[in-house]
């Protein structure tokens, strides 16, 4: 969490265009297709903080195994109308070495963006976990919120 806050402050100190900055707050996740009730032991409250600028983002959060993770990504998004959009985050995430054997695992997170008001949105995403931990579960649905400046 300290790393995420430091990253947030670094981005906040930049002189940036208002429409290109988003602050992201990861909220929760739900794990599906679990082997022998393994999902019961997973953390589904994934609080953290992140920032996006010009479609590039960094998020620090508590992952499903209650370990600190940092994700870095590039966002691609399509606005279907003023209140809804489709997107995907592509990049890498730390914190899953015990499950995957890798320091950084690939991240591919498609999501639906819902904008109840023009500066605030919820992102409902899915993360196929093929490289992280297919022994315990196969899919994670995530929810995060974003404030646009």
C-alpha positions as a LaTeX table, in Angstrom:
\begin{tabular}{lrrr}
\hline
Residue & $x$ (\AA) & $y$ (\AA) & $z$ (\AA) \\
\hline
Unk1 & 0.00 & 0.00 & 0.00 \\
Unk2 & 2.92 & 2.35 & 0.71 \\
Unk3 & 4.25 & 1.78 & $-2.81$ \\
Unk4 & 0.84 & 2.53 & $-4.31$ \\
Unk5 & 0.52 & 5.75 & $-2.31$ \\
Unk6 & 4.00 & 6.87 & $-3.40$ \\
Unk7 & 3.09 & 6.18 & $-7.04$ \\
Unk8 & $-0.13$ & 8.16 & $-6.61$ \\
Unk9 & 1.77 & 11.14 & $-5.20$ \\
Unk10 & 4.30 & 11.03 & $-8.03$ \\
Unk11 & 1.54 & 11.14 & $-10.63$ \\
Unk12 & $-0.30$ & 13.89 & $-8.72$ \\
Unk13 & 2.81 & 16.08 & $-8.85$ \\
Unk14 & 2.87 & 16.00 & $-12.66$ \\
Unk15 & 1.47 & 18.82 & $-14.73$ \\
Unk16 & $-1.18$ & 16.96 & $-16.71$ \\
Unk17 & $-4.25$ & 17.44 & $-18.83$ \\
Unk18 & $-7.45$ & 17.07 & $-16.82$ \\
Unk19 & $-9.13$ & 14.51 & $-19.05$ \\
Unk20 & $-6.24$ & 12.05 & $-19.01$ \\
Unk21 & $-5.92$ & 11.37 & $-15.27$ \\
Unk22 & $-7.91$ & 8.72 & $-13.42$ \\
Unk23 & $-7.53$ & 7.56 & $-9.82$ \\
Unk24 & $-8.44$ & 3.89 & $-9.44$ \\
Unk25 & $-9.69$ & 2.24 & $-6.25$ \\
Unk26 & $-9.87$ & $-1.58$ & $-6.41$ \\
Unk27 & $-12.84$ & $-2.79$ & $-4.36$ \\
Unk28 & $-13.52$ & $-6.51$ & $-4.49$ \\
Unk29 & $-13.37$ & $-9.73$ & $-6.44$ \\
Unk30 & $-15.27$ & $-12.99$ & $-6.68$ \\
Unk31 & $-13.55$ & $-16.26$ & $-7.54$ \\
Unk32 & $-15.31$ & $-18.92$ & $-9.63$ \\
Unk33 & $-14.85$ & $-22.53$ & $-10.69$ \\
Unk34 & $-12.96$ & $-23.54$ & $-7.57$ \\
Unk35 & $-11.61$ & $-27.01$ & $-6.84$ \\
Unk36 & $-12.92$ & $-28.55$ & $-3.60$ \\
Unk37 & $-14.06$ & $-25.27$ & $-1.97$ \\
Unk38 & $-10.62$ & $-23.62$ & $-2.28$ \\
Unk39 & $-12.32$ & $-20.24$ & $-2.87$ \\
Unk40 & $-13.35$ & $-20.09$ & 0.78 \\
Unk41 & $-9.76$ & $-19.29$ & 1.76 \\
Unk42 & $-9.23$ & $-16.49$ & $-0.79$ \\
Unk43 & $-9.33$ & $-12.76$ & $-0.05$ \\
Unk44 & $-12.15$ & $-11.09$ & $-1.98$ \\
Unk45 & $-11.72$ & $-7.57$ & $-0.57$ \\
Unk46 & $-8.89$ & $-6.20$ & $-2.68$ \\
Unk47 & $-8.45$ & $-2.65$ & $-1.44$ \\
Unk48 & $-5.71$ & $-0.47$ & $-2.89$ \\
Unk49 & $-5.11$ & 2.62 & $-4.98$ \\
Unk50 & $-3.81$ & 3.36 & $-8.45$ \\
Unk51 & $-3.45$ & 6.01 & $-11.10$ \\
Unk52 & $-3.83$ & 6.13 & $-14.86$ \\
Unk53 & $-2.42$ & 8.77 & $-17.15$ \\
Unk54 & $-2.78$ & 8.77 & $-20.93$ \\
Unk55 & $-4.03$ & 5.14 & $-20.82$ \\
Unk56 & $-1.06$ & 3.84 & $-18.77$ \\
Unk57 & $-1.73$ & 2.73 & $-15.21$ \\
Unk58 & $-0.24$ & 1.41 & $-12.00$ \\
Unk59 & $-2.32$ & $-0.08$ & $-9.17$ \\
Unk60 & $-1.22$ & $-1.36$ & $-5.77$ \\
Unk61 & $-3.68$ & $-3.71$ & $-4.04$ \\
Unk62 & $-4.05$ & $-6.65$ & $-1.67$ \\
Unk63 & $-4.42$ & $-9.74$ & $-3.86$ \\
Unk64 & $-6.45$ & $-12.92$ & $-3.46$ \\
Unk65 & $-3.77$ & $-14.45$ & $-1.23$ \\
Unk66 & $-3.67$ & $-11.37$ & 1.07 \\
Unk67 & $-0.29$ & $-10.34$ & $-0.36$ \\
Unk68 & 0.65 & $-6.93$ & $-1.73$ \\
Unk69 & 0.52 & $-6.79$ & $-5.54$ \\
Unk70 & 1.38 & $-4.10$ & $-8.07$ \\
Unk71 & $-0.08$ & $-4.14$ & $-11.58$ \\
Unk72 & 1.25 & $-2.03$ & $-14.45$ \\
Unk73 & $-0.76$ & $-1.89$ & $-17.67$ \\
Unk74 & $-1.86$ & $-0.12$ & $-20.83$ \\
Unk75 & $-5.60$ & 0.48 & $-21.13$ \\
Unk76 & $-7.52$ & 0.20 & $-24.41$ \\
Unk77 & $-11.10$ & 1.45 & $-24.24$ \\
Unk78 & $-14.10$ & 1.96 & $-26.51$ \\
Unk79 & $-17.00$ & 4.19 & $-25.42$ \\
Unk80 & $-20.29$ & 2.64 & $-26.56$ \\
Unk81 & $-22.27$ & 5.68 & $-25.36$ \\
Unk82 & $-21.71$ & 8.46 & $-22.76$ \\
Unk83 & $-22.56$ & 6.08 & $-19.89$ \\
Unk84 & $-20.93$ & 2.80 & $-20.88$ \\
Unk85 & $-17.73$ & 1.51 & $-22.43$ \\
Unk86 & $-15.73$ & $-1.64$ & $-23.07$ \\
Unk87 & $-12.05$ & $-1.94$ & $-22.32$ \\
Unk88 & $-9.10$ & $-4.17$ & $-21.60$ \\
Unk89 & $-6.03$ & $-3.73$ & $-19.42$ \\
Unk90 & $-2.90$ & $-5.45$ & $-20.73$ \\
Unk91 & 0.30 & $-5.65$ & $-18.70$ \\
Unk92 & 1.81 & $-7.50$ & $-15.78$ \\
Unk93 & 1.20 & $-8.01$ & $-12.07$ \\
Unk94 & 3.38 & $-9.01$ & $-9.11$ \\
Unk95 & 2.51 & $-10.96$ & $-5.97$ \\
Unk96 & 1.76 & $-14.40$ & $-7.39$ \\
Unk97 & 5.22 & $-16.01$ & $-7.40$ \\
Unk98 & 4.22 & $-18.85$ & $-5.04$ \\
Unk99 & 1.41 & $-19.92$ & $-7.39$ \\
Unk100 & 3.05 & $-19.28$ & $-10.78$ \\
Unk101 & 6.80 & $-19.42$ & $-10.19$ \\
Unk102 & 7.13 & $-16.03$ & $-11.93$ \\
Unk103 & 7.95 & $-12.65$ & $-10.39$ \\
Unk104 & 5.60 & $-10.92$ & $-12.85$ \\
Unk105 & 2.64 & $-12.69$ & $-14.45$ \\
Unk106 & 0.84 & $-11.44$ & $-17.56$ \\
Unk107 & $-2.33$ & $-9.42$ & $-17.02$ \\
Unk108 & $-5.26$ & $-9.39$ & $-19.45$ \\
Unk109 & $-8.38$ & $-7.91$ & $-17.88$ \\
Unk110 & $-11.38$ & $-7.14$ & $-20.13$ \\
Unk111 & $-13.99$ & $-4.96$ & $-18.42$ \\
Unk112 & $-17.28$ & $-3.13$ & $-18.76$ \\
Unk113 & $-17.09$ & 0.52 & $-17.69$ \\
Unk114 & $-20.30$ & 2.03 & $-16.27$ \\
Unk115 & $-20.39$ & 5.82 & $-15.77$ \\
Unk116 & $-23.31$ & 6.88 & $-13.56$ \\
Unk117 & $-21.87$ & 10.42 & $-13.64$ \\
Unk118 & $-19.30$ & 11.85 & $-16.03$ \\
Unk119 & $-16.35$ & 11.94 & $-13.56$ \\
Unk120 & $-17.00$ & 8.65 & $-11.72$ \\
Unk121 & $-17.18$ & 5.09 & $-13.01$ \\
Unk122 & $-17.30$ & 1.45 & $-11.97$ \\
Unk123 & $-15.33$ & $-1.16$ & $-13.92$ \\
Unk124 & $-16.60$ & $-4.73$ & $-13.83$ \\
Unk125 & $-13.82$ & $-6.94$ & $-15.12$ \\
Unk126 & $-12.87$ & $-10.56$ & $-15.59$ \\
Unk127 & $-9.42$ & $-12.05$ & $-15.14$ \\
Unk128 & $-8.78$ & $-15.50$ & $-16.59$ \\
Unk129 & $-6.10$ & $-16.88$ & $-14.28$ \\
Unk130 & $-4.43$ & $-19.48$ & $-16.49$ \\
Unk131 & $-0.89$ & $-18.43$ & $-15.54$ \\
Unk132 & $-1.56$ & $-17.74$ & $-11.86$ \\
Unk133 & $-3.37$ & $-20.59$ & $-10.13$ \\
Unk134 & $-5.54$ & $-23.01$ & $-12.08$ \\
Unk135 & $-5.25$ & $-25.56$ & $-9.27$ \\
Unk136 & $-7.59$ & $-23.58$ & $-6.99$ \\
Unk137 & $-9.79$ & $-21.47$ & $-9.30$ \\
Unk138 & $-10.17$ & $-20.49$ & $-12.95$ \\
Unk139 & $-11.88$ & $-17.08$ & $-13.14$ \\
Unk140 & $-12.02$ & $-13.88$ & $-11.10$ \\
Unk141 & $-14.65$ & $-11.16$ & $-11.51$ \\
Unk142 & $-13.37$ & $-7.80$ & $-10.26$ \\
Unk143 & $-14.95$ & $-4.46$ & $-9.41$ \\
Unk144 & $-13.04$ & $-1.21$ & $-9.13$ \\
Unk145 & $-14.03$ & 2.44 & $-9.18$ \\
Unk146 & $-12.39$ & 5.35 & $-10.95$ \\
Unk147 & $-12.49$ & 9.11 & $-10.53$ \\
Unk148 & $-11.55$ & 11.13 & $-13.63$ \\
Unk149 & $-9.93$ & 14.53 & $-13.40$ \\
\hline
\end{tabular}
